[in-house]
Amino acid sequence: MKKKIKKILLVGLGAEIGSMLLSMNDPKKDGLFIDTVITRPISESKNHTQLQSLYARLVLNNPSILPYLKIDEKGQAIKIKGKKIRIFWGDIEEFDIKKIKNKFDATIIATSKTHINNKKIMKKFLQISKFVFGVAESKYFPAIYPCLMDTNERFIQKKSRDIKNNRIFVFGSCQSNGWTSQLRAFLEVINFNCSEFKMHNMELDIIHPDTPTGRLGTRSIDPRDQDPRNNFRPSFSQANTSMKRLFPTAESINTVSLRTLILPPGYQISRFFFSYKTKNKKKLNLDHFVEKFKKIEKKFPSILKLTDLPLGSKAFEMTESASVILTNKKYFTFRDKILSLQNNKNLSEIILQAYVHNTRGYCKSVIFGLNQFLTSKNKKAFF
């Protein structure tokens, strides 16, 4: 018996996440079909229509769909590989939801962090959808981290819980997704080898590719409004919220999130400071981590990819994994003792360096996580 494909509404067909979600969606493979979109009107001219502008946005974001993308002006729709996607024009805050007669299994809000943190806006879409998901972090709604689904949560401080009557969730940010991928890999090693574990401190450094919100001119001192050309800009990441949500008592900090004018993927340096006790009382070593990471890569390719070669970011431009960890010993560091603690325990440190794709890798995780959530009988989230 064939599984019923879930119907999805996408709100926000922007130049990155929304466009990539739409172009990557394969209903037969994903179990989901984004068949309806609400997006902000685009200014028309004598030379182009709104749908033609949308066409350009989709192609520039993902040139591989050029041969498969068609416009249906009469039906106000686009077609990707023969799949018809209806387009509704309107601002998320003012759009009359009654214009849409269909019902959906889920709505994805891919407009802005401001909208995703607005309870009134998010609840609005429950009128036509069973669940609503934001593609960012939020302090107001429970989080579903795709890279942590169906994992052993024994050593995560704050465990996931049954969703009960909650129907609005967030997937975390693109950088949260990359970081939780590395956290998942690290904790798999700990769960397999250790009887005791405590996370003391976490640090995260990020080099973030510029996004289309960046301006070609300095309108303010806000890093995202400054000229990205030849200009490193200090910024921040929503990953801080994810770190605190999962390990509320551990010291954690996103020390820097440098924005720079490069194509995805970006780069992360994740540091975990911890103490542990193994089941066989032997010490962990680098081989324990690499061996387990390889098994995760094989079983969950959307979560993790490994590379032993020191290739530049361009090599991973088309990678759909949440993170690509460098396993070469020059870049992968494990120090079993950096400090002596009480009760004859040591403070250990592992430093992971990884490429993180903030559009393609993130969207693959969103699609994977949404399908897992909707088909699961035991739905859980991190509160």
Stockholm file with secondary structure:
# STOCKHOLM 1.0

chainA/1-383         MKKKIKKILLVGLGAEIGSMLLSMNDPKKDGLFIDTVITRPISESKNHTQLQSLYARLVLNNPSILPYLKIDEKGQAIKIKGKKIRIFWGDIEEFDIKKIKNKFDATIIATSKTHINNKKIMKKFLQISKFVFGVAESKYFPAIYPCLMDTNERFIQKKSRDIKNNRIFVFGSCQSNGWTSQLRAFLEVINFNCSEFKMHNMELDIIHPDTPTGRLGTRSIDPRDQDPRNNFRPSFSQANTSMKRLFPTAESINTVSLRTLILPPGYQISRFFFSYKTKNKKKLNLDHFVEKFKKIEKKFPSILKLTDLPLGSKAFEMTESASVILTNKKYFTFRDKILSLQNNKNLSEIILQAYVHNTRGYCKSVIFGLNQFLTSKNKKAFF
#=GR chainA/1-383 SS CCCCCEEEEEECCCTTHHHHHHHHCCHHHHSEEEEEEEECCCCCCSSCCHHHHHHHHHHHHCGGGGGGEEEETTTTEEEETTEEEEEEECCTTTCCGGGCCCCEEEEEECSCHHHHTCHHHHHHGGGTEEEEEESSCCSSSCBCCGGGTTSCCTTCSSCCEECTTCCEEECCCHHHHHHHHHHHHHHHHHHHHEEEEEEEEEEEEEEEECCTTSCSSCSSSSGGGSCCTTCCEEECCTHHHHHHHHCTTSEEEEEEEEEESCCSCEEEEEEEEEEEEETTSCCCCHHHHHHHHHHHHHHCTTTEEEECSCCCGGGGTTCCSSEEEECSTTTCEEEEEEEECSTTCEEEEEEEEEEECTTHHHHHHHHHHHHHHHHCSSCEEBC
#=GC SS_cons         CCCCCEEEEEECCCTTHHHHHHHHCCHHHHSEEEEEEEECCCCCCSSCCHHHHHHHHHHHHCGGGGGGEEEETTTTEEEETTEEEEEEECCTTTCCGGGCCCCEEEEEECSCHHHHTCHHHHHHGGGTEEEEEESSCCSSSCBCCGGGTTSCCTTCSSCCEECTTCCEEECCCHHHHHHHHHHHHHHHHHHHHEEEEEEEEEEEEEEEECCTTSCSSCSSSSGGGSCCTTCCEEECCTHHHHHHHHCTTSEEEEEEEEEESCCSCEEEEEEEEEEEEETTSCCCCHHHHHHHHHHHHHHCTTTEEEECSCCCGGGGTTCCSSEEEECSTTTCEEEEEEEECSTTCEEEEEEEEEEECTTHHHHHHHHHHHHHHHHCSSCEEBC
//
